[in-house]
Amino acid sequence: MKHSDTDVIIAGGGLAGATLALALARVAPALKVTVAETFPLSADALPESYQPSYDARSTALAWGSRLIFEELGLWSRLSEHATPIRQIHVSDRGHFGATRLNAKEYEQQALGYVVDNRWMGLCLMRELLETDTRWRAPAEVIDMKSSEQGVSVTLKSGDEISNTTAQCLIVADGGRSGLREKLGFQPSHHNYEQNALIANVSTSESHQFTAFERFTEAGPMAMLPHGSPSHAGHQSALVWTLSDEELEAVLAMPDSDKCQRLQERFGWRLGRFTRIGQCNHYPLTLTTVDEPVRPGVALVGNAAHALHPVAGQGFNLALRGLMTLVEQFRLATEQGRSPGDFQILRRYHELHRPDWQQTVKFSDSLIRIFGQSPAPVAAARDAGLVGLDLLPGAKRLFARNAMGTGGRRAVIKKPGFNEQPSHHQRETSEHE
Ligand SMILES: Cc1cc2nc3c(=O)[nH]c(=O)nc-3n(C[C@H](O)[C@H](O)[C@H](O)COP(=O)(O)OP(=O)(O)OC[C@H]3O[C@@H](n4cnc5c(N)ncnc54)[C@H](O)[C@@H]3O)c2cc1C
């Protein structure tokens, strides 16, 4: 390996970039890692105690992602504010098909967990600050050129421009900064012509740790149990797909009318909607890059693939990819090779690609089949759900996707990284 300022530079310290940095610190500690992040890191971003907020954005972590976070020694901390999903109920408004998945059928404590993004960010930062990971923040990666050492990366911090050399640049910028395109990667986009409205809601009935995926003529919606790891409360995290016009109309409504509209769309499985919190919204596209690796560069997370959020797959898929990348980096260091070696990066992509393609297909076909209403499609919708319930093989496949256990599992375990179950986990398992 040639000398460079750092071995791996990660552009973006969001969920994907921060998780990658932590995984590298755990699994390939010989590598020098620098994270460049546009936003500053401030001390108050790491408060002593965390109070979940009603308006926080959250992510559904699949069971398989919990196993990865366990391997990274992060789960005991994360689980303090992770609401388990013990059942998933999939239904189709106006059609008779419905299917249910239950964690017990798959001999697991949960099918997945709902965790506030802010809590995940805090847990990652606290762990990362105890590692040798270097931070450049605020600093935006604005360009990269191949160099003798591997890559020369240009950083912008305020008015200051600087260059740093690395063996490999990992682009984890969420795909929105234009860096991916600037480096010549060509993403393909499919616009669903829908938006996701995200909010936390209160209901008169308890969620009983059930996640609902509901398909309606106007688009799919998800309602995820939220609020407490142990108490089956009355709060759920909503992902509601709406057309541009409907989104505009819903945003203009008073909260009581929003709850009413939601009630009409979702039905009464959670009783009455009594409150809706702050609403955020996102345009929905499927973005993927066919070849996310080049000599010295790889795209990860949303920079590589951004999926429709209703199936809750985006970050879970990203996490499995990150572990495969880390596994390949560990092998590279053991063999004295550079992490930017194209063979290493290509191998990572070959290993991750089947999971990637399968997950994109799964979440995209859910939207295409269930998000439309013409008669033949509607018949397929009924048949789909009824079939899922009647055919154990089909249901198991659906469950494996939902639980994030269908894809390849990277071999990253190293002695000393398996954590002991936390106090909370022991308590939870004792109740199960
Ligand atoms: C509404 C919604 C709901 C979702 N729900 C789920 C779910 O339930 N389950 C699931 O698995 N996934 C879900 N996802 C997907 C998940 O949120 C994404 O996969 C995940 O946030 C991607 O993280 P990322 O780090 O790749 O990108 P981001 O979170 O966008 O982070 C990118 C980071 O890079 C920084 N940055 C940007 N440009 C630069 C630059 N040039 N230089 C340096 N830093 C830069 C940014 O400041 C940011 O911190 C959802 C997505 C949406 C939109």
PDBQT file of the ligand as one rigid body, heavy atoms in Angstrom, charges set to zero:
ROOT
HETATM    1  C1  LIG A 501     -39.588   8.740   4.477  1.00  0.00    +0.000 C 
HETATM    2  C2  LIG A 501     -38.570   7.670   4.564  1.00  0.00    +0.000 A 
HETATM    3  C3  LIG A 501     -38.757   6.588   5.409  1.00  0.00    +0.000 A 
HETATM    4  C4  LIG A 501     -37.806   5.563   5.453  1.00  0.00    +0.000 A 
HETATM    5  N1  LIG A 501     -38.020   4.481   6.253  1.00  0.00    +0.000 NA
HETATM    6  C5  LIG A 501     -37.149   3.463   6.241  1.00  0.00    +0.000 A 
HETATM    7  C6  LIG A 501     -37.353   2.299   7.035  1.00  0.00    +0.000 A 
HETATM    8  O1  LIG A 501     -38.338   2.200   7.770  1.00  0.00    +0.000 OA
HETATM    9  N2  LIG A 501     -36.423   1.306   6.998  1.00  0.00    +0.000 N 
HETATM   10  C7  LIG A 501     -35.312   1.384   6.205  1.00  0.00    +0.000 A 
HETATM   11  O2  LIG A 501     -34.510   0.436   6.188  1.00  0.00    +0.000 OA
HETATM   12  N3  LIG A 501     -35.079   2.468   5.461  1.00  0.00    +0.000 NA
HETATM   13  C8  LIG A 501     -35.960   3.506   5.456  1.00  0.00    +0.000 A 
HETATM   14  N4  LIG A 501     -35.713   4.617   4.715  1.00  0.00    +0.000 N 
HETATM   15  C9  LIG A 501     -34.449   4.713   3.981  1.00  0.00    +0.000 C 
HETATM   16  C10 LIG A 501     -33.360   5.290   4.870  1.00  0.00    +0.000 C 
HETATM   17  O3  LIG A 501     -33.791   6.478   5.481  1.00  0.00    +0.000 OA
HETATM   18  C11 LIG A 501     -32.121   5.559   4.040  1.00  0.00    +0.000 C 
HETATM   19  O4  LIG A 501     -31.713   4.339   3.476  1.00  0.00    +0.000 OA
HETATM   20  C12 LIG A 501     -30.966   6.116   4.873  1.00  0.00    +0.000 C 
HETATM   21  O5  LIG A 501     -31.328   7.293   5.520  1.00  0.00    +0.000 OA
HETATM   22  C13 LIG A 501     -29.803   6.411   3.950  1.00  0.00    +0.000 C 
HETATM   23  O6  LIG A 501     -28.757   6.917   4.689  1.00  0.00    +0.000 OA
HETATM   24  P1  LIG A 501     -27.491   7.573   3.970  1.00  0.00    +0.000 P 
HETATM   25  O7  LIG A 501     -26.501   7.740   5.039  1.00  0.00    +0.000 OA
HETATM   26  O8  LIG A 501     -27.163   6.819   2.737  1.00  0.00    +0.000 OA
HETATM   27  O9  LIG A 501     -28.009   9.001   3.451  1.00  0.00    +0.000 OA
HETATM   28  P2  LIG A 501     -28.398  10.295   4.289  1.00  0.00    +0.000 P 
HETATM   29  O10 LIG A 501     -29.167   9.913   5.485  1.00  0.00    +0.000 OA
HETATM   30  O11 LIG A 501     -29.016  11.225   3.295  1.00  0.00    +0.000 OA
HETATM   31  O12 LIG A 501     -27.005  10.906   4.786  1.00  0.00    +0.000 OA
HETATM   32  C14 LIG A 501     -26.105  11.546   3.930  1.00  0.00    +0.000 C 
HETATM   33  C15 LIG A 501     -25.134  12.365   4.769  1.00  0.00    +0.000 C 
HETATM   34  O13 LIG A 501     -24.116  12.883   3.919  1.00  0.00    +0.000 OA
HETATM   35  C16 LIG A 501     -23.894  14.266   4.184  1.00  0.00    +0.000 C 
HETATM   36  N5  LIG A 501     -23.409  14.841   2.913  1.00  0.00    +0.000 N 
HETATM   37  C17 LIG A 501     -24.131  15.077   1.807  1.00  0.00    +0.000 A 
HETATM   38  N6  LIG A 501     -23.329  15.511   0.820  1.00  0.00    +0.000 NA
HETATM   39  C18 LIG A 501     -22.060  15.513   1.308  1.00  0.00    +0.000 A 
HETATM   40  C19 LIG A 501     -20.786  15.846   0.752  1.00  0.00    +0.000 A 
HETATM   41  N7  LIG A 501     -20.659  16.212  -0.531  1.00  0.00    +0.000 N 
HETATM   42  N8  LIG A 501     -19.691  15.767   1.559  1.00  0.00    +0.000 NA
HETATM   43  C20 LIG A 501     -19.800  15.375   2.857  1.00  0.00    +0.000 A 
HETATM   44  N9  LIG A 501     -20.997  15.049   3.432  1.00  0.00    +0.000 NA
HETATM   45  C21 LIG A 501     -22.101  15.108   2.657  1.00  0.00    +0.000 A 
HETATM   46  C22 LIG A 501     -25.261  14.760   4.634  1.00  0.00    +0.000 C 
HETATM   47  O14 LIG A 501     -25.139  15.943   5.402  1.00  0.00    +0.000 OA
HETATM   48  C23 LIG A 501     -25.771  13.567   5.438  1.00  0.00    +0.000 C 
HETATM   49  O15 LIG A 501     -25.346  13.624   6.776  1.00  0.00    +0.000 OA
HETATM   50  C24 LIG A 501     -36.656   5.648   4.651  1.00  0.00    +0.000 A 
HETATM   51  C25 LIG A 501     -36.451   6.740   3.815  1.00  0.00    +0.000 A 
HETATM   52  C26 LIG A 501     -37.410   7.746   3.765  1.00  0.00    +0.000 A 
HETATM   53  C27 LIG A 501     -37.195   8.930   2.848  1.00  0.00    +0.000 C 
ENDROOT
TORSDOF 0
